[in-house]
Amino acid sequence: MNLDNIGFIHCDAQGSENFIFSQATETIKKHRPVIYYENKEHYGNYLFDNICNTYPEFKNESVFDIKKYCTETLKYSKFINKFNNGIDSLLIP
């Protein structure tokens, strides 16, 4: 996509967030954006499981954990679960 500056990512992909973030690690590492995403831990695994069953070739991507990647690998400073009392989570560098 050849973008110069990414300061914020919002991801609401109906259970596909793990798959999307697993392919964006270099972009996230380079730009260190605030990340706001729908967290399957709060809405259940129905959509996520449906994707895993429909696309078994993406099993490796399904286990990617954006929270762990940002907090442990990139040392993001803050993680807010159930942001605004909803099903979303917020990661702040």
N, CA, C and O atoms as CSV, one atom per row, in Angstrom:
chain,resi,resn,atom,element,x,y,z
A,1,MET,N,N,0.816,-1.199,0.000
A,1,MET,CA,C,0.000,0.000,0.000
A,1,MET,C,C,0.851,1.250,0.000
A,1,MET,O,O,0.367,2.326,-0.350
A,2,ASN,N,N,2.109,1.129,0.386
A,2,ASN,CA,C,3.059,2.231,0.282
A,2,ASN,C,C,2.602,3.487,1.031
A,2,ASN,O,O,2.642,4.590,0.485
A,3,LEU,N,N,2.173,3.313,2.272
A,3,LEU,CA,C,1.728,4.433,3.090
A,3,LEU,C,C,2.897,4.966,3.910
A,3,LEU,O,O,3.732,4.194,4.381
A,4,ASP,N,N,2.957,6.275,4.080
A,4,ASP,CA,C,4.073,6.894,4.788
A,4,ASP,C,C,3.892,6.927,6.300
A,4,ASP,O,O,4.869,6.823,7.042
A,5,ASN,N,N,2.655,7.071,6.763
A,5,ASN,CA,C,2.443,7.214,8.195
A,5,ASN,C,C,1.087,6.633,8.564
A,5,ASN,O,O,0.050,7.086,8.080
A,6,ILE,N,N,1.110,5.637,9.417
A,6,ILE,CA,C,-0.122,5.043,9.908
A,6,ILE,C,C,-0.132,5.243,11.418
A,6,ILE,O,O,0.684,4.653,12.125
A,7,GLY,N,N,-1.035,6.057,11.910
A,7,GLY,CA,C,-1.086,6.348,13.330
A,7,GLY,C,C,-2.196,5.617,14.056
A,7,GLY,O,O,-2.191,5.536,15.284
A,8,PHE,N,N,-3.163,5.075,13.295
A,8,PHE,CA,C,-4.325,4.450,13.910
A,8,PHE,C,C,-4.839,3.339,13.007
A,8,PHE,O,O,-4.956,3.518,11.795
A,9,ILE,N,N,-5.142,2.196,13.599
A,9,ILE,CA,C,-5.770,1.094,12.865
A,9,ILE,C,C,-7.036,0.705,13.606
A,9,ILE,O,O,-7.011,0.456,14.812
A,10,HIS,N,N,-8.143,0.655,12.878
A,10,HIS,CA,C,-9.401,0.145,13.417
A,10,HIS,C,C,-9.738,-1.118,12.637
A,10,HIS,O,O,-9.846,-1.086,11.411
A,11,CYS,N,N,-9.902,-2.224,13.346
A,11,CYS,CA,C,-10.171,-3.490,12.675
A,11,CYS,C,C,-11.415,-4.136,13.273
A,11,CYS,O,O,-11.420,-4.550,14.432
A,12,ASP,N,N,-12.457,-4.214,12.472
A,12,ASP,CA,C,-13.694,-4.903,12.819
A,12,ASP,C,C,-14.006,-5.778,11.621
A,12,ASP,O,O,-14.627,-5.339,10.654
A,13,ALA,N,N,-13.560,-7.034,11.702
A,13,ALA,CA,C,-13.607,-7.904,10.522
A,13,ALA,C,C,-14.409,-9.178,10.748
A,13,ALA,O,O,-14.132,-10.207,10.134
A,14,GLN,N,N,-15.393,-9.110,11.621
A,14,GLN,CA,C,-16.316,-10.222,11.832
A,14,GLN,C,C,-15.630,-11.558,12.089
A,14,GLN,O,O,-15.965,-12.566,11.466
A,15,GLY,N,N,-14.674,-11.561,13.004
A,15,GLY,CA,C,-13.982,-12.790,13.382
A,15,GLY,C,C,-12.674,-13.027,12.668
A,15,GLY,O,O,-11.976,-13.992,12.975
A,16,SER,N,N,-12.320,-12.169,11.718
A,16,SER,CA,C,-11.100,-12.346,10.920
A,16,SER,C,C,-9.918,-11.517,11.417
A,16,SER,O,O,-8.884,-11.464,10.752
A,17,GLU,N,N,-10.055,-10.878,12.560
A,17,GLU,CA,C,-9.013,-9.980,13.045
A,17,GLU,C,C,-7.659,-10.676,13.167
A,17,GLU,O,O,-6.649,-10.119,12.736
A,18,ASN,N,N,-7.611,-11.874,13.741
A,18,ASN,CA,C,-6.334,-12.592,13.885
A,18,ASN,C,C,-5.647,-12.783,12.540
A,18,ASN,O,O,-4.435,-12.602,12.422
A,19,PHE,N,N,-6.421,-13.147,11.534
A,19,PHE,CA,C,-5.870,-13.399,10.207
A,19,PHE,C,C,-5.302,-12.120,9.604
A,19,PHE,O,O,-4.226,-12.135,9.005
A,20,ILE,N,N,-6.009,-11.036,9.760
A,20,ILE,CA,C,-5.567,-9.748,9.213
A,20,ILE,C,C,-4.306,-9.274,9.917
A,20,ILE,O,O,-3.329,-8.912,9.263
A,21,PHE,N,N,-4.319,-9.273,11.236
A,21,PHE,CA,C,-3.159,-8.798,11.991
A,21,PHE,C,C,-1.934,-9.678,11.783
A,21,PHE,O,O,-0.809,-9.182,11.837
A,22,SER,N,N,-2.125,-10.966,11.547
A,22,SER,CA,C,-0.974,-11.853,11.333
A,22,SER,C,C,-0.193,-11.470,10.080
A,22,SER,O,O,0.992,-11.780,9.960
A,23,GLN,N,N,-0.860,-10.798,9.152
A,23,GLN,CA,C,-0.206,-10.374,7.916
A,23,GLN,C,C,0.257,-8.922,7.960
A,23,GLN,O,O,0.804,-8.412,6.982
A,24,ALA,N,N,0.039,-8.261,9.084
A,24,ALA,CA,C,0.371,-6.837,9.184
A,24,ALA,C,C,1.473,-6.547,10.197
A,24,ALA,O,O,1.663,-5.394,10.582
A,25,THR,N,N,2.193,-7.561,10.630
A,25,THR,CA,C,3.181,-7.367,11.703
A,25,THR,C,C,4.262,-6.362,11.334
A,25,THR,O,O,4.653,-5.552,12.175
A,26,GLU,N,N,4.748,-6.393,10.117
A,26,GLU,CA,C,5.810,-5.455,9.718
A,26,GLU,C,C,5.289,-4.021,9.658
A,26,GLU,O,O,5.996,-3.087,10.036
A,27,THR,N,N,4.084,-3.846,9.196
A,27,THR,CA,C,3.477,-2.509,9.155
A,27,THR,C,C,3.273,-1.981,10.570
A,27,THR,O,O,3.564,-0.818,10.849
A,28,ILE,N,N,2.778,-2.825,11.456
A,28,ILE,CA,C,2.563,-2.422,12.847
A,28,ILE,C,C,3.897,-2.115,13.518
A,28,ILE,O,O,4.017,-1.131,14.248
A,29,LYS,N,N,4.882,-2.943,13.274
A,29,LYS,CA,C,6.217,-2.720,13.850
A,29,LYS,C,C,6.811,-1.397,13.366
A,29,LYS,O,O,7.401,-0.657,14.154
A,30,LYS,N,N,6.660,-1.103,12.097
A,30,LYS,CA,C,7.236,0.105,11.505
A,30,LYS,C,C,6.546,1.378,12.002
A,30,LYS,O,O,7.219,2.356,12.330
A,31,HIS,N,N,5.222,1.374,12.058
A,31,HIS,CA,C,4.470,2.596,12.348
A,31,HIS,C,C,3.993,2.717,13.797
A,31,HIS,O,O,3.692,3.818,14.258
A,32,ARG,N,N,3.924,1.598,14.512
A,32,ARG,CA,C,3.482,1.570,15.911
A,32,ARG,C,C,2.182,2.384,16.117
A,32,ARG,O,O,2.153,3.313,16.924
A,33,PRO,N,N,1.127,2.032,15.392
A,33,PRO,CA,C,-0.121,2.777,15.518
A,33,PRO,C,C,-0.906,2.384,16.770
A,33,PRO,O,O,-0.685,1.322,17.352
A,34,VAL,N,N,-1.816,3.255,17.164
A,34,VAL,CA,C,-2.845,2.875,18.118
A,34,VAL,C,C,-3.722,1.872,17.379
A,34,VAL,O,O,-4.044,2.071,16.208
A,35,ILE,N,N,-4.109,0.796,18.056
A,35,ILE,CA,C,-4.916,-0.244,17.411
A,35,ILE,C,C,-6.203,-0.444,18.204
A,35,ILE,O,O,-6.177,-0.713,19.405
A,36,TYR,N,N,-7.307,-0.309,17.520
A,36,TYR,CA,C,-8.636,-0.472,18.088
A,36,TYR,C,C,-9.292,-1.609,17.334
A,36,TYR,O,O,-9.495,-1.515,16.124
A,37,TYR,N,N,-9.627,-2.684,18.033
A,37,TYR,CA,C,-10.134,-3.851,17.309
A,37,TYR,C,C,-11.218,-4.595,18.081
A,37,TYR,O,O,-11.289,-4.546,19.309
A,38,GLU,N,N,-12.053,-5.279,17.319
A,38,GLU,CA,C,-13.091,-6.117,17.895
A,38,GLU,C,C,-12.417,-7.378,18.427
A,38,GLU,O,O,-11.756,-8.098,17.679
A,39,ASN,N,N,-12.584,-7.637,19.708
A,39,ASN,CA,C,-11.885,-8.718,20.380
A,39,ASN,C,C,-12.809,-9.929,20.529
A,39,ASN,O,O,-13.836,-9.860,21.203
A,40,LYS,N,N,-12.429,-11.033,19.892
A,40,LYS,CA,C,-13.282,-12.222,19.901
A,40,LYS,C,C,-13.489,-12.787,21.298
A,40,LYS,O,O,-14.438,-13.537,21.524
A,41,GLU,N,N,-12.620,-12.440,22.237
A,41,GLU,CA,C,-12.795,-12.898,23.619
A,41,GLU,C,C,-14.096,-12.367,24.218
A,41,GLU,O,O,-14.602,-12.921,25.194
A,42,HIS,N,N,-14.635,-11.298,23.637
A,42,HIS,CA,C,-15.822,-10.660,24.193
A,42,HIS,C,C,-17.100,-10.931,23.414
A,42,HIS,O,O,-18.192,-10.732,23.945
A,43,TYR,N,N,-16.993,-11.375,22.183
A,43,TYR,CA,C,-18.217,-11.655,21.440
A,43,TYR,C,C,-18.378,-13.140,21.156
A,43,TYR,O,O,-19.349,-13.542,20.515
A,44,GLY,N,N,-17.450,-13.957,21.620
A,44,GLY,CA,C,-17.548,-15.399,21.412
A,44,GLY,C,C,-16.765,-15.845,20.199
A,44,GLY,O,O,-16.289,-15.028,19.411
A,45,ASN,N,N,-16.641,-17.125,20.062
A,45,ASN,CA,C,-15.821,-17.698,18.990
A,45,ASN,C,C,-16.612,-18.150,17.772
A,45,ASN,O,O,-16.030,-18.719,16.848
A,46,TYR,N,N,-17.911,-17.915,17.739
A,46,TYR,CA,C,-18.713,-18.419,16.637
A,46,TYR,C,C,-18.174,-17.989,15.270
A,46,TYR,O,O,-17.934,-18.830,14.404
A,47,LEU,N,N,-17.985,-16.686,15.078
A,47,LEU,CA,C,-17.504,-16.197,13.777
A,47,LEU,C,C,-16.075,-16.675,13.515
A,47,LEU,O,O,-15.755,-17.113,12.410
A,48,PHE,N,N,-15.227,-16.589,14.531
A,48,PHE,CA,C,-13.835,-17.031,14.402
A,48,PHE,C,C,-13.774,-18.516,14.044
A,48,PHE,O,O,-13.049,-18.900,13.126
A,49,ASP,N,N,-14.522,-19.346,14.754
A,49,ASP,CA,C,-14.534,-20.792,14.472
A,49,ASP,C,C,-15.052,-21.079,13.077
A,49,ASP,O,O,-14.559,-21.980,12.398
A,50,ASN,N,N,-16.043,-20.317,12.649
A,50,ASN,CA,C,-16.599,-20.494,11.307
A,50,ASN,C,C,-15.527,-20.218,10.244
A,50,ASN,O,O,-15.438,-20.945,9.255
A,51,ILE,N,N,-14.729,-19.192,10.441
A,51,ILE,CA,C,-13.653,-18.871,9.505
A,51,ILE,C,C,-12.597,-19.972,9.518
A,51,ILE,O,O,-12.129,-20.396,8.462
A,52,CYS,N,N,-12.219,-20.437,10.712
A,52,CYS,CA,C,-11.215,-21.507,10.814
A,52,CYS,C,C,-11.687,-22.776,10.115
A,52,CYS,O,O,-10.898,-23.460,9.464
A,53,ASN,N,N,-12.967,-23.090,10.248
A,53,ASN,CA,C,-13.513,-24.285,9.603
A,53,ASN,C,C,-13.627,-24.117,8.093
A,53,ASN,O,O,-13.424,-25.070,7.340
A,54,THR,N,N,-13.948,-22.916,7.658
A,54,THR,CA,C,-14.114,-22.654,6.230
A,54,THR,C,C,-12.774,-22.572,5.504
A,54,THR,O,O,-12.664,-22.982,4.348
A,55,TYR,N,N,-11.758,-22.041,6.182
A,55,TYR,CA,C,-10.440,-21.851,5.573
A,55,TYR,C,C,-9.355,-22.522,6.422
A,55,TYR,O,O,-8.547,-21.831,7.041
A,56,PRO,N,N,-9.327,-23.855,6.460
A,56,PRO,CA,C,-8.350,-24.557,7.308
A,56,PRO,C,C,-6.898,-24.302,6.901
A,56,PRO,O,O,-5.988,-24.524,7.699
A,57,GLU,N,N,-6.673,-23.846,5.684
A,57,GLU,CA,C,-5.308,-23.561,5.230
A,57,GLU,C,C,-4.687,-22.374,5.975
A,57,GLU,O,O,-3.480,-22.147,5.885
A,58,PHE,N,N,-5.499,-21.630,6.697
A,58,PHE,CA,C,-5.001,-20.480,7.443
A,58,PHE,C,C,-4.897,-20.761,8.941
A,58,PHE,O,O,-4.989,-19.839,9.752
A,59,LYS,N,N,-4.710,-22.004,9.305
A,59,LYS,CA,C,-4.635,-22.384,10.721
A,59,LYS,C,C,-3.521,-21.629,11.458
A,59,LYS,O,O,-3.733,-21.168,12.580
A,60,ASN,N,N,-2.346,-21.497,10.847
A,60,ASN,CA,C,-1.240,-20.785,11.502
A,60,ASN,C,C,-1.603,-19.344,11.818
A,60,ASN,O,O,-1.262,-18.843,12.890
A,61,GLU,N,N,-2.286,-18.673,10.909
A,61,GLU,CA,C,-2.675,-17.287,11.116
A,61,GLU,C,C,-3.740,-17.153,12.203
A,61,GLU,O,O,-3.839,-16.115,12.856
A,62,SER,N,N,-4.531,-18.198,12.393
A,62,SER,CA,C,-5.627,-18.121,13.358
A,62,SER,C,C,-5.141,-18.017,14.802
A,62,SER,O,O,-5.875,-17.539,15.668
A,63,VAL,N,N,-3.925,-18.455,15.067
A,63,VAL,CA,C,-3.419,-18.425,16.443
A,63,VAL,C,C,-2.655,-17.137,16.768
A,63,VAL,O,O,-2.181,-16.970,17.892
A,64,PHE,N,N,-2.531,-16.237,15.810
A,64,PHE,CA,C,-1.820,-14.988,16.049
A,64,PHE,C,C,-2.554,-14.170,17.104
A,64,PHE,O,O,-3.779,-14.051,17.069
A,65,ASP,N,N,-1.797,-13.607,18.042
A,65,ASP,CA,C,-2.364,-12.828,19.142
A,65,ASP,C,C,-1.815,-11.401,19.071
A,65,ASP,O,O,-0.666,-11.155,19.437
A,66,ILE,N,N,-2.638,-10.468,18.599
A,66,ILE,CA,C,-2.195,-9.087,18.424
A,66,ILE,C,C,-1.827,-8.449,19.756
A,66,ILE,O,O,-0.877,-7.670,19.821
A,67,LYS,N,N,-2.554,-8.763,20.811
A,67,LYS,CA,C,-2.239,-8.211,22.129
A,67,LYS,C,C,-0.841,-8.654,22.571
A,67,LYS,O,O,-0.035,-7.834,23.010
A,68,LYS,N,N,-0.567,-9.923,22.456
A,68,LYS,CA,C,0.740,-10.453,22.855
A,68,LYS,C,C,1.858,-9.852,22.000
A,68,LYS,O,O,2.906,-9.470,22.521
A,69,TYR,N,N,1.635,-9.772,20.698
A,69,TYR,CA,C,2.637,-9.211,19.801
A,69,TYR,C,C,2.968,-7.766,20.178
A,69,TYR,O,O,4.137,-7.390,20.259
A,70,CYS,N,N,1.936,-6.969,20.405
A,70,CYS,CA,C,2.163,-5.551,20.705
A,70,CYS,C,C,2.721,-5.325,22.109
A,70,CYS,O,O,3.622,-4.505,22.286
A,71,THR,N,N,2.203,-6.035,23.100
A,71,THR,CA,C,2.645,-5.782,24.469
A,71,THR,C,C,3.990,-6.430,24.784
A,71,THR,O,O,4.815,-5.841,25.482
A,72,GLU,N,N,4.215,-7.639,24.273
A,72,GLU,CA,C,5.454,-8.339,24.602
A,72,GLU,C,C,6.586,-8.062,23.613
A,72,GLU,O,O,7.716,-7.794,24.019
A,73,THR,N,N,6.287,-8.126,22.340
A,73,THR,CA,C,7.327,-7.940,21.325
A,73,THR,C,C,7.633,-6.469,21.082
A,73,THR,O,O,8.797,-6.069,21.058
A,74,LEU,N,N,6.590,-5.665,20.902
A,74,LEU,CA,C,6.790,-4.249,20.583
A,74,LEU,C,C,6.761,-3.350,21.809
A,74,LEU,O,O,7.015,-2.150,21.703
A,75,LYS,N,N,6.457,-3.911,22.959
A,75,LYS,CA,C,6.452,-3.167,24.230
A,75,LYS,C,C,5.478,-1.985,24.229
A,75,LYS,O,O,5.802,-0.899,24.710
A,76,TYR,N,N,4.297,-2.212,23.687
A,76,TYR,CA,C,3.247,-1.192,23.781
A,76,TYR,C,C,2.985,-0.919,25.256
A,76,TYR,O,O,3.103,-1.818,26.089
A,77,SER,N,N,2.631,0.315,25.577
A,77,SER,CA,C,2.522,0.715,26.981
A,77,SER,C,C,1.183,0.395,27.628
A,77,SER,O,O,1.100,0.271,28.850
A,78,LYS,N,N,0.133,0.260,26.823
A,78,LYS,CA,C,-1.179,0.103,27.444
A,78,LYS,C,C,-2.100,-0.775,26.600
A,78,LYS,O,O,-2.107,-0.700,25.372
A,79,PHE,N,N,-2.872,-1.607,27.292
A,79,PHE,CA,C,-3.909,-2.425,26.668
A,79,PHE,C,C,-5.186,-2.206,27.464
A,79,PHE,O,O,-5.213,-2.413,28.678
A,80,ILE,N,N,-6.237,-1.790,26.781
A,80,ILE,CA,C,-7.520,-1.564,27.446
A,80,ILE,C,C,-8.518,-2.574,26.897
A,80,ILE,O,O,-8.884,-2.534,25.722
A,81,ASN,N,N,-8.945,-3.473,27.762
A,81,ASN,CA,C,-9.913,-4.496,27.409
A,81,ASN,C,C,-11.322,-3.939,27.584
A,81,ASN,O,O,-11.563,-3.139,28.488
A,82,LYS,N,N,-12.245,-4.352,26.734
A,82,LYS,CA,C,-13.641,-3.891,26.792
A,82,LYS,C,C,-13.702,-2.366,26.793
A,82,LYS,O,O,-14.380,-1.755,27.620
A,83,PHE,N,N,-12.989,-1.774,25.861
A,83,PHE,CA,C,-12.946,-0.314,25.745
A,83,PHE,C,C,-14.361,0.237,25.633
A,83,PHE,O,O,-15.170,-0.276,24.859
A,84,ASN,N,N,-14.656,1.264,26.391
A,84,ASN,CA,C,-16.000,1.874,26.448
A,84,ASN,C,C,-17.081,0.856,26.805
A,84,ASN,O,O,-18.224,0.969,26.361
A,85,ASN,N,N,-16.706,-0.143,27.616
A,85,ASN,CA,C,-17.638,-1.191,28.065
A,85,ASN,C,C,-18.224,-2.013,26.917
A,85,ASN,O,O,-19.322,-2.558,27.033
A,86,GLY,N,N,-17.497,-2.098,25.825
A,86,GLY,CA,C,-17.976,-2.851,24.673
A,86,GLY,C,C,-17.165,-4.115,24.450
A,86,GLY,O,O,-16.565,-4.654,25.380
A,87,ILE,N,N,-17.153,-4.581,23.216
A,87,ILE,CA,C,-16.415,-5.800,22.856
A,87,ILE,C,C,-15.072,-5.501,22.187
A,87,ILE,O,O,-14.376,-6.402,21.720
A,88,ASP,N,N,-14.733,-4.221,22.154
A,88,ASP,CA,C,-13.495,-3.812,21.500
A,88,ASP,C,C,-12.357,-3.680,22.498
A,88,ASP,O,O,-12.572,-3.475,23.692
A,89,SER,N,N,-11.140,-3.803,21.980
A,89,SER,CA,C,-9.934,-3.604,22.780
A,89,SER,C,C,-9.095,-2.518,22.121
A,89,SER,O,O,-9.199,-2.276,20.918
A,90,LEU,N,N,-8.257,-1.866,22.935
A,90,LEU,CA,C,-7.429,-0.772,22.470
A,90,LEU,C,C,-5.985,-1.024,22.895
A,90,LEU,O,O,-5.717,-1.309,24.062
A,91,LEU,N,N,-5.062,-0.918,21.949
A,91,LEU,CA,C,-3.630,-1.049,22.206
A,91,LEU,C,C,-2.987,0.306,21.938
A,91,LEU,O,O,-3.189,0.908,20.883
A,92,ILE,N,N,-2.205,0.775,22.917
A,92,ILE,CA,C,-1.584,2.094,22.802
A,92,ILE,C,C,-0.071,1.941,22.934
A,92,ILE,O,O,0.414,1.367,23.909
A,93,PRO,N,N,0.681,2.457,21.943
A,93,PRO,CA,C,2.145,2.329,22.010
A,93,PRO,C,C,2.740,3.111,23.170
A,93,PRO,O,O,3.956,3.103,23.361
